[in-house]
Amino acid sequence: MNLRDFEVFKTIAECRSFSKASEQLFIAQPSLTKTIQKLEYKLGVTLFDRSNRIIRLTDEGQLVYEKAITVLQQMKELKIELEDMNEQVQGHLKVGLPQIIGTFFFPQVAKAFLKQYSGVKLEIVEEGGLSVEKLVEKGEVDVAFVVLPTQSKELEEQLIFEAPFVACLPKNHVLRSDHHIKLSQLKQDNWILFDPTFALRQVVLESCRKEQFEPNIAFSTTQWDLLMALVREEIGVAIVPSPLTEMSAQNVCVKEISSQYIPWKIGIVTKKERYKSHALQAFLKVVSYVYK
């Protein structure tokens, strides 16, 4: 039994398919089957229920899967710690970036960090905010920029920026002359929201619920510029972080929200109690310096 056996087993369990795991690992399917058979023989248990097209873990298999994740993560951290014995800051960092946050916050950080730590490779992982939180939890991403507060108790949070949400209305909207508005004044309108994978969507929905209504959602999108374009074409209204309007608010009425303060809190998160490499510590310091 070796680490490679655990890696193969973990991949098959997550793919729920020997054929898909074969493609992902670039290993012939018969070889994967033999590896699992050997592992089952050594452990004296059946790891997979193969009675259906989509294979599933047995109870014993689930236990082995959980232990495999722990063992593989510990070995990964051991490798990082050994690399850090070298005084020079170097290595490889995976940075989770939701689309909107990445556009506003990452370029400045990347420039400052790489100027000082050229021996570190930064890899961008682009997902929705809720998705990158999960990736940090699982140890698949080292650090991520997210909307705070997060949904997880396993993450360490550091606030780096805050700005208010504002309402964006079509230029001919009935409230176009008002200096500020209440969200409840928009409850009869169609709304343009961000995709469900975006933490911003939850902020919007919770804000509407505070004023006792559910927005009538006309469209959902992962693209902030498309969202603004849909408002511009009078398809609906939206509430967005105020910095977005500084980049794209032509022919759109931007209004302050008077009924409540809705903050856009941006932070960086890492996993609690996980070893922080020299490279990661350096990255966190640079972020703090850039946004102090």
HUBELLIN-V484689 format. One record per residue. N is the residue number from 1. RES is the residue in three letters. SS is DSSP state (alpha for helix, beta for strand, coil for the rest). PSI is psi in radians with two decimals (none if undefined). OMEGA is omega in whole degrees, 0 to 359 (NA if undefined). Layout:
# HUBELLIN-V484689
N_RES_SS_PSI_OMEGA / N_RES_SS_PSI_OMEGA
This chain:
# HUBELLIN-V484689
1_MET_coil_2.19_181 / 2_ASN_coil_3.09_183 / 3_LEU_alpha_-0.60_180 / 4_ARG_alpha_-0.64_177 / 5_ASP_alpha_-0.75_180 / 6_PHE_alpha_-0.69_179 / 7_GLU_alpha_-0.76_179 / 8_VAL_alpha_-0.84_180 / 9_PHE_alpha_-0.79_180 / 10_LYS_alpha_-0.74_181 / 11_THR_alpha_-0.76_179 / 12_ILE_alpha_-0.74_180 / 13_ALA_alpha_-0.71_183 / 14_GLU_alpha_-0.55_178 / 15_CYS_alpha_-0.39_185 / 16_ARG_coil_0.53_183 / 17_SER_coil_2.27_176 / 18_PHE_alpha_-0.68_183 / 19_SER_alpha_-0.76_179 / 20_LYS_alpha_-0.67_178 / 21_ALA_alpha_-0.63_178 / 22_SER_alpha_-0.75_180 / 23_GLU_alpha_-0.68_183 / 24_GLN_alpha_-0.64_184 / 25_LEU_alpha_-0.16_184 / 26_PHE_coil_0.73_178 / 27_ILE_coil_2.39_181 / 28_ALA_coil_2.49_183 / 29_GLN_alpha_-0.70_178 / 30_PRO_alpha_-0.62_179 / 31_SER_alpha_-0.68_178 / 32_LEU_alpha_-0.74_180 / 33_THR_alpha_-0.76_179 / 34_LYS_alpha_-0.69_179 / 35_THR_alpha_-0.78_181 / 36_ILE_alpha_-0.68_178 / 37_GLN_alpha_-0.74_178 / 38_LYS_alpha_-0.72_180 / 39_LEU_alpha_-0.73_178 / 40_GLU_alpha_-0.66_179 / 41_TYR_alpha_-0.77_181 / 42_LYS_alpha_-0.66_182 / 43_LEU_alpha_-0.33_180 / 44_GLY_coil_0.49_180 / 45_VAL_coil_2.89_172 / 46_THR_coil_2.19_185 / 47_LEU_coil_-0.55_184 / 48_PHE_beta_2.48_170 / 49_ASP_beta_1.91_185 / 50_ARG_coil_0.34_186 / 51_SER_coil_-0.25_178 / 52_ASN_coil_2.98_179 / 53_ARG_coil_-0.72_176 / 54_ILE_coil_2.00_183 / 55_ILE_coil_2.65_180 / 56_ARG_beta_2.69_177 / 57_LEU_beta_2.45_170 / 58_THR_coil_3.07_177 / 59_ASP_alpha_-0.74_178 / 60_GLU_alpha_-0.67_179 / 61_GLY_alpha_-0.67_179 / 62_GLN_alpha_-0.72_178 / 63_LEU_alpha_-0.79_180 / 64_VAL_alpha_-0.68_179 / 65_TYR_alpha_-0.80_180 / 66_GLU_alpha_-0.70_178 / 67_LYS_alpha_-0.64_180 / 68_ALA_alpha_-0.73_178 / 69_ILE_alpha_-0.78_180 / 70_THR_alpha_-0.83_182 / 71_VAL_alpha_-0.80_182 / 72_LEU_alpha_-0.66_178 / 73_GLN_alpha_-0.71_179 / 74_GLN_alpha_-0.67_179 / 75_MET_alpha_-0.64_178 / 76_LYS_alpha_-0.75_180 / 77_GLU_alpha_-0.60_177 / 78_LEU_alpha_-0.75_179 / 79_LYS_alpha_-0.73_180 / 80_ILE_alpha_-0.77_180 / 81_GLU_alpha_-0.69_179 / 82_LEU_alpha_-0.68_177 / 83_GLU_alpha_-0.59_182 / 84_ASP_coil_-0.09_175 / 85_MET_coil_-0.41_175 / 86_ASN_coil_2.30_184 / 87_GLU_coil_-0.51_181 / 88_GLN_coil_2.33_179 / 89_VAL_coil_2.04_180 / 90_GLN_coil_3.07_179 / 91_GLY_beta_-2.69_188 / 92_HIS_beta_2.12_179 / 93_LEU_beta_2.33_173 / 94_LYS_beta_2.16_184 / 95_VAL_beta_2.08_178 / 96_GLY_beta_2.26_184 / 97_LEU_beta_1.87_167 / 98_PRO_coil_2.63_188 / 99_GLN_alpha_-0.95_185 / 100_ILE_alpha_-0.81_181 / 101_ILE_alpha_-0.72_181 / 102_GLY_alpha_-0.75_181 / 103_THR_alpha_-0.69_185 / 104_PHE_alpha_-0.60_193 / 105_PHE_alpha_-0.47_188 / 106_PHE_alpha_-0.70_184 / 107_PRO_alpha_-0.78_180 / 108_GLN_alpha_-0.73_180 / 109_VAL_alpha_-0.80_181 / 110_ALA_alpha_-0.77_181 / 111_LYS_alpha_-0.83_182 / 112_ALA_alpha_-0.70_183 / 113_PHE_alpha_-0.86_184 / 114_LEU_alpha_-0.45_176 / 115_LYS_alpha_-0.60_183 / 116_GLN_alpha_-0.53_185 / 117_TYR_coil_1.22_184 / 118_SER_coil_-0.27_180 / 119_GLY_coil_-0.01_181 / 120_VAL_beta_2.28_176 / 121_LYS_beta_2.20_176 / 122_LEU_beta_2.20_177 / 123_GLU_beta_2.19_180 / 124_ILE_beta_2.29_174 / 125_VAL_beta_1.88_185 / 126_GLU_beta_2.01_177 / 127_GLU_coil_2.95_172 / 128_GLY_coil_2.78_185 / 129_GLY_alpha_-0.75_181 / 130_LEU_alpha_-0.56_180 / 131_SER_alpha_-0.73_181 / 132_VAL_alpha_-0.52_174 / 133_GLU_alpha_-0.80_180 / 134_LYS_alpha_-0.66_180 / 135_LEU_alpha_-0.65_176 / 136_VAL_alpha_-0.75_178 / 137_GLU_alpha_-0.76_184 / 138_LYS_coil_-0.05_179 / 139_GLY_coil_0.22_180 / 140_GLU_coil_-0.27_175 / 141_VAL_coil_2.43_185 / 142_ASP_coil_-0.68_184 / 143_VAL_beta_2.63_180 / 144_ALA_beta_2.59_171 / 145_PHE_beta_2.23_184 / 146_VAL_beta_2.93_171 / 147_VAL_beta_2.30_179 / 148_LEU_beta_2.63_359 / 149_PRO_coil_2.75_179 / 150_THR_coil_3.03_179 / 151_GLN_coil_0.00_189 / 152_SER_coil_2.51_175 / 153_LYS_coil_-0.03_182 / 154_GLU_coil_0.06_185 / 155_LEU_beta_2.49_171 / 156_GLU_beta_2.30_184 / 157_GLU_beta_2.51_175 / 158_GLN_beta_1.99_180 / 159_LEU_beta_2.32_179 / 160_ILE_beta_-0.31_185 / 161_PHE_beta_2.57_176 / 162_GLU_beta_2.42_177 / 163_ALA_beta_2.73_181 / 164_PRO_beta_2.72_168 / 165_PHE_beta_2.64_175 / 166_VAL_beta_2.82_178 / 167_ALA_beta_2.40_177 / 168_CYS_beta_2.11_184 / 169_LEU_beta_2.65_173 / 170_PRO_beta_2.65_187 / 171_LYS_coil_-0.40_180 / 172_ASN_coil_0.28_181 / 173_HIS_coil_2.60_182 / 174_VAL_coil_-0.43_181 / 175_LEU_coil_0.29_187 / 176_ARG_coil_-0.44_183 / 177_SER_coil_-0.17_181 / 178_ASP_coil_2.46_179 / 179_HIS_coil_-0.62_177 / 180_HIS_beta_2.80_185 / 181_ILE_beta_2.89_170 / 182_LYS_coil_2.57_178 / 183_LEU_alpha_-0.64_183 / 184_SER_alpha_-0.35_177 / 185_GLN_alpha_-0.21_182 / 186_LEU_alpha_0.18_187 / 187_LYS_coil_-0.33_178 / 188_GLN_coil_-0.14_182 / 189_ASP_coil_2.80_166 / 190_ASN_beta_2.55_184 / 191_TRP_beta_2.55_171 / 192_ILE_beta_2.10_182 / 193_LEU_beta_2.82_172 / 194_PHE_beta_2.80_181 / 195_ASP_coil_2.65_180 / 196_PRO_coil_-0.34_178 / 197_THR_coil_-0.14_182 / 198_PHE_coil_2.28_176 / 199_ALA_alpha_-0.47_178 / 200_LEU_alpha_-0.61_181 / 201_ARG_alpha_-0.74_180 / 202_GLN_alpha_-0.64_178 / 203_VAL_alpha_-0.78_181 / 204_VAL_alpha_-0.85_182 / 205_LEU_alpha_-0.75_180 / 206_GLU_alpha_-0.62_179 / 207_SER_alpha_-0.70_177 / 208_CYS_alpha_-0.73_181 / 209_ARG_alpha_-0.52_177 / 210_LYS_alpha_-0.41_179 / 211_GLU_coil_0.42_171 / 212_GLN_coil_0.76_171 / 213_PHE_coil_2.70_174 / 214_GLU_coil_2.22_182 / 215_PRO_coil_2.54_175 / 216_ASN_beta_1.80_189 / 217_ILE_beta_2.03_179 / 218_ALA_beta_-0.76_180 / 219_PHE_beta_2.65_171 / 220_SER_beta_2.51_183 / 221_THR_beta_2.73_175 / 222_THR_coil_-0.04_186 / 223_GLN_coil_2.04_182 / 224_TRP_alpha_-0.58_180 / 225_ASP_alpha_-0.58_175 / 226_LEU_alpha_-0.71_178 / 227_LEU_alpha_-0.81_180 / 228_MET_alpha_-0.62_179 / 229_ALA_alpha_-0.66_179 / 230_LEU_alpha_-0.65_175 / 231_VAL_alpha_-0.75_181 / 232_ARG_alpha_-0.60_180 / 233_GLU_coil_0.18_174 / 234_GLU_coil_0.56_178 / 235_ILE_coil_-0.41_180 / 236_GLY_coil_-3.06_177 / 237_VAL_beta_2.92_179 / 238_ALA_beta_2.72_167 / 239_ILE_beta_2.34_187 / 240_VAL_beta_2.80_174 / 241_PRO_beta_2.42_185 / 242_SER_alpha_-0.58_178 / 243_PRO_alpha_-0.48_179 / 244_LEU_alpha_-0.62_182 / 245_THR_alpha_-0.36_178 / 246_GLU_alpha_-0.39_181 / 247_MET_alpha_-0.49_185 / 248_SER_coil_1.50_179 / 249_ALA_coil_0.39_178 / 250_GLN_coil_2.37_178 / 251_ASN_coil_0.53_176 / 252_VAL_beta_2.43_176 / 253_CYS_beta_2.09_180 / 254_VAL_beta_2.18_184 / 255_LYS_beta_2.45_172 / 256_GLU_beta_2.63_179 / 257_ILE_beta_2.04_186 / 258_SER_coil_-0.37_187 / 259_SER_coil_-0.34_178 / 260_GLN_coil_2.72_175 / 261_TYR_coil_2.09_180 / 262_ILE_coil_1.86_185 / 263_PRO_beta_2.46_169 / 264_TRP_beta_1.71_182 / 265_LYS_beta_2.07_181 / 266_ILE_beta_2.35_179 / 267_GLY_beta_3.08_173 / 268_ILE_beta_2.52_182 / 269_VAL_beta_2.56_172 / 270_THR_beta_2.91_181 / 271_LYS_beta_2.34_179 / 272_LYS_coil_2.49_173 / 273_GLU_coil_0.22_175 / 274_ARG_coil_2.50_179 / 275_TYR_coil_2.30_178 / 276_LYS_coil_1.99_179 / 277_SER_coil_2.86_177 / 278_HIS_alpha_-0.67_180 / 279_ALA_alpha_-0.74_180 / 280_LEU_alpha_-0.75_178 / 281_GLN_alpha_-0.70_179 / 282_ALA_alpha_-0.70_180 / 283_PHE_alpha_-0.77_180 / 284_LEU_alpha_-0.66_178 / 285_LYS_alpha_-0.70_180 / 286_VAL_alpha_-0.73_179 / 287_VAL_alpha_-0.78_180 / 288_SER_alpha_-0.66_181 / 289_TYR_alpha_-0.77_182 / 290_VAL_alpha_-0.64_185 / 291_TYR_coil_0.52_179 / 292_LYS_coil_none_NA
